[in-house]
Amino acid sequence: MSLAAEPISPLMRTASRSVQRAVSELRRGDLVMLQGGDGRALLVRAAEMTDAPALALVRQIAGGEPALVLTDKRAIAAGILAQAVEPAHADPMGAGTVVVAPAQGLTPDLVRVLADPTRPGSAQAVQPAVRPFPSAEGEALLLVKLARLLPAVIVAEVAADRADEVAGRNDLLTVRGADVQAYQAAGESTLRQVVEASVPLADAENTRLIAFRAPDGGVEHLAILIGTPDPAQPVLTRLHSECFTGDLLGSLRCDCGAQLRGAIREIAAQGSGVVLYLAQEGRNIGLMNKLRAYRLQDAGVDTVDANLMVGFEADERTYLPAATMLKALGFNAVRLMTNNPDKLAQLARWGVQVVDRVPHIFPANGHNIAYLRTKAEKAGHLL
């Protein structure tokens, strides 16, 4: 079941490297220069890493006032926007983008209140620009999402014909917006097997773990192969997004741990199958942002609205990695253990035949009953 390593082109390697380095720069609180797909150039800094000296540095380099870019989900939750922003023309990167540029300028306190829903304060007097913006602002938001930071960025436009000179003079890394847009799908569609080892489990002794990674060295996913599935038959399959709190700590806030262990037990009882353990913590918003969503849930917000209030979609996951892994293992048809119709639709979209849906339901407890009800009522899960 090994997957031969596919060569990665020098162009793709360079593009991936620039995005990964930009992600690292943002996570360290540094600036990057974004050359947008719309021909514009933006200085970009993660909002959650911004303080007074950081704002002053942006003003100094750009020679003008910076702005704060939010998703429309976050702007609505902050009370400064009434409705979602539609894309401009045919450019989807302009969708959901809101720019805040107060006449009196940004302050660290205003940035924190607008970017982070767990911070106290109000900014309802702020009037954002609500028209759909070109793709550069949307690419900046996508870049900070890849960094697993809050989906909010400080930006300042630089004349496109001066961008290289400004970046060089200030030792800033430059990243192309087109590379940011292509990065995630490129990695998810080129996953390849890195290593395979026997790992006997308490509920499934005949188990092997197969680790997958993209050629650019990005995100890693695991296949938990139980028994010896027959590729000529539909394979009993579970797609499981990693959940540190549920899988490892046994959190009662969700049903993730029960679903993971239940899938392993059921597949072992049936004789063979596979669990794909996907690196998509918190419906792919990352652990830190999931904990922010938990803070909001502590205040009475449900699991769907909490993700929206942090600034993300209700579910940021794509199941292209799962489809890529299944095909690499030789499994083109599956019996899918799921309550989530989106998994069925996405696997079919990526070329994996779902022969049957196998319900995967576990008893609620006093801590997760509202969570499960919300998944059924708002996310369409078949519970």
Residue pairs with C-beta under 8 A, 6 or more apart in sequence:
1 193
1 196
1 210
1 225
1 328
1 329
1 330
2 193
2 196
3 192
3 193
3 328
4 192
5 192
5 215
6 190
6 192
6 215
7 215
8 16
8 190
8 215
8 216
12 186
12 215
12 216
13 215
13 216
15 176
15 179
15 182
15 183
15 186
16 179
16 183
16 186
16 187
16 216
16 218
17 216
18 173
18 174
18 175
18 176
18 179
19 143
19 146
19 175
19 179
19 180
19 183
20 216
20 217
20 218
21 173
21 175
22 32
22 34
22 143
22 173
22 175
22 180
23 143
23 146
23 147
25 31
25 32
25 173
26 32
26 44
26 45
26 46
26 49
26 143
26 144
26 147
26 149
27 46
27 49
27 147
27 148
27 149
28 49
29 45
29 46
29 49
29 50
29 54
30 45
30 172
31 43
31 44
31 45
31 57
31 58
31 61
31 170
31 172
32 43
32 44
32 45
32 143
32 172
32 173
32 174
32 175
33 41
33 42
33 43
33 44
33 158
33 163
33 166
33 167
33 172
33 173
33 174
33 175
34 41
34 42
34 43
34 44
34 136
34 139
34 140
34 143
34 174
34 175
34 176
34 177
34 180
35 41
35 160
35 163
35 174
35 175
35 176
35 177
36 42
36 134
36 135
36 136
36 137
36 139
36 177
37 93
37 135
37 136
37 139
37 176
37 177
37 178
37 181
38 91
38 134
38 135
38 136
38 177
39 160
40 134
40 136
40 157
40 160
41 136
41 157
41 158
41 159
41 160
41 162
41 163
42 136
42 137
42 140
42 155
42 156
42 157
42 158
43 58
43 61
43 62
43 66
43 155
43 156
43 157
43 158
43 166
43 172
44 140
44 143
44 144
44 153
44 154
44 155
45 54
45 58
45 153
45 154
45 155
46 144
46 147
46 149
46 150
46 152
46 153
46 154
47 68
47 111
47 114
47 115
47 144
47 150
47 152
47 153
47 154
48 112
48 115
48 116
48 149
48 150
48 152
49 149
50 108
50 111
50 154
51 108
52 107
52 108
54 154
55 66
55 106
55 107
55 108
55 111
55 154
58 66
58 154
58 156
59 65
59 66
59 156
61 156
61 158
61 166
61 170
62 156
62 157
62 158
64 156
64 157
65 101
65 105
65 106
65 156
66 101
66 106
66 154
66 155
66 156
67 99
67 100
67 101
67 106
67 154
67 155
67 156
68 99
68 100
68 101
68 106
68 110
68 111
68 114
68 115
68 152
68 153
68 154
68 155
69 97
69 98
69 99
69 100
69 137
69 140
69 141
69 152
69 153
69 154
69 155
70 78
70 97
70 98
70 99
70 100
70 114
70 115
70 128
70 151
70 152
70 311
71 96
71 97
71 98
71 141
71 151
71 152
71 311
71 312
72 81
72 83
72 84
72 85
72 96
72 97
72 98
73 84
73 96
73 308
73 309
73 311
73 312
73 313
74 98
74 114
74 115
74 117
74 151
74 152
74 309
74 310
74 311
75 81
75 98
75 100
75 114
75 128
76 82
76 83
76 84
76 308
77 117
77 308
77 309
77 311
78 113
78 114
78 117
78 123
78 124
79 122
79 123
79 124
80 98
80 100
80 114
80 123
80 124
80 126
80 127
80 128
81 98
81 128
81 130
84 96
85 94
85 95
85 96
85 97
85 98
85 130
85 131
85 132
86 95
86 132
87 93
87 94
87 95
87 132
88 94
88 131
88 132
88 133
88 134
91 134
91 135
92 138
93 134
93 135
93 137
93 138
93 139
93 142
93 177
93 181
94 132
94 133
94 134
94 135
94 137
94 138
95 132
95 138
96 138
96 141
97 132
97 133
97 137
97 138
97 141
98 128
98 129
98 130
99 128
99 129
99 133
99 137
99 155
100 106
100 114
100 126
100 128
100 129
101 129
102 110
102 126
106 154
109 121
110 123
110 126
111 152
111 154
112 119
112 121
113 119
113 120
113 121
113 122
113 123
114 123
114 126
114 152
115 150
115 152
115 311
116 150
116 152
116 292
117 292
117 296
117 309
117 310
117 311
118 292
118 295
118 296
135 177
136 155
136 177
137 155
139 177
139 180
139 181
140 153
140 155
141 151
141 152
141 153
142 180
142 181
143 153
143 175
143 180
144 150
144 151
144 152
144 153
145 151
145 285
145 312
145 316
146 180
146 183
146 184
148 285
148 286
148 287
148 288
148 289
149 288
149 289
150 289
150 292
150 310
150 311
151 310
151 311
151 312
152 311
158 166
163 174
164 174
166 172
167 173
167 174
184 318
185 318
185 320
186 214
186 216
187 214
187 216
187 218
187 219
188 214
188 318
188 320
188 321
188 324
189 320
189 324
190 214
190 215
190 216
190 324
191 212
191 213
191 214
191 221
191 321
191 324
191 325
191 328
192 212
192 213
192 214
192 215
192 328
193 210
193 211
193 212
193 328
194 211
194 212
194 213
194 220
195 210
195 211
196 208
196 209
196 210
196 211
197 208
197 209
198 207
198 208
199 207
199 208
199 209
200 206
200 207
201 207
201 224
201 264
203 261
203 264
203 265
203 268
204 226
204 227
204 264
204 265
204 267
204 268
206 226
206 227
206 228
206 268
207 224
207 225
207 226
207 264
208 225
209 222
209 223
209 224
209 225
210 222
210 223
210 225
210 329
211 220
211 221
211 222
211 223
212 220
212 221
212 222
212 223
212 321
212 324
212 325
212 328
213 219
213 220
213 221
219 279
219 321
220 279
221 276
221 277
221 278
221 279
221 321
221 325
222 276
222 277
223 274
223 275
223 276
223 277
223 325
223 329
224 264
224 274
224 275
224 276
224 277
225 274
225 329
226 264
226 267
226 268
226 272
226 273
226 274
226 275
227 267
227 268
227 271
227 272
227 273
228 272
229 235
229 236
229 272
229 273
229 274
229 331
230 272
231 329
231 330
231 331
231 332
233 333
234 333
234 334
234 335
234 353
234 355
234 356
235 272
235 273
235 274
235 326
235 331
235 333
235 334
235 335
236 266
236 267
236 270
236 272
236 273
236 274
236 334
236 335
236 337
236 358
237 273
237 274
237 275
237 276
237 326
237 331
237 334
237 335
237 336
237 337
238 259
238 263
238 267
238 273
238 274
238 275
238 276
238 336
238 337
238 338
238 360
239 276
239 278
239 319
239 322
239 336
239 338
239 343
239 347
240 256
240 259
240 260
240 263
240 275
240 276
240 277
240 278
241 256
241 278
241 280
241 281
241 283
241 284
241 317
242 277
242 278
242 279
242 280
242 281
243 251
243 254
243 256
243 257
243 260
243 281
243 282
244 281
244 287
245 251
245 253
245 254
245 256
245 290
246 253
246 254
246 255
246 256
246 257
246 260
247 256
247 257
247 260
250 257
251 257
252 365
252 366
252 367
252 368
253 294
253 297
253 367
253 368
253 371
254 368
254 371
255 362
255 364
255 368
255 371
255 372
258 362
259 360
259 362
260 275
260 277
262 360
262 362
263 275
263 337
263 360
264 275
266 337
267 273
267 274
267 275
267 337
274 326
274 329
274 331
276 321
276 322
276 325
276 326
278 317
278 319
278 321
278 322
280 316
280 317
281 287
281 290
282 289
282 290
282 293
282 307
283 307
283 312
283 314
283 315
283 316
283 317
284 315
284 316
284 317
284 318
285 293
285 307
285 310
285 312
285 316
289 310
289 312
292 310
293 303
293 306
293 307
293 309
293 310
294 306
296 305
296 306
296 309
296 310
297 303
297 306
301 309
302 370
302 371
302 374
302 378
303 371
303 374
303 375
304 314
304 374
304 375
304 378
304 379
307 313
307 314
307 315
307 316
308 314
314 378
314 379
315 342
315 379
317 342
318 346
319 342
319 343
319 346
319 347
319 350
320 346
320 350
322 346
322 347
322 350
322 352
323 346
323 347
323 350
323 351
323 352
324 350
326 332
326 334
326 347
326 352
327 351
327 352
331 352
332 351
332 352
332 353
333 352
333 353
333 354
333 355
334 347
334 352
334 353
334 354
334 355
335 354
335 355
335 356
335 357
335 358
336 343
336 344
336 347
336 354
336 356
336 357
336 358
337 358
337 359
337 360
338 344
338 357
338 358
338 360
339 359
339 360
339 361
339 375
339 381
339 382
339 383
340 379
340 380
340 381
340 382
341 380
341 381
341 382
342 380
344 354
344 357
347 354
348 354
357 382
359 382
361 383
364 372
372 383
375 381
375 383
376 382
376 383
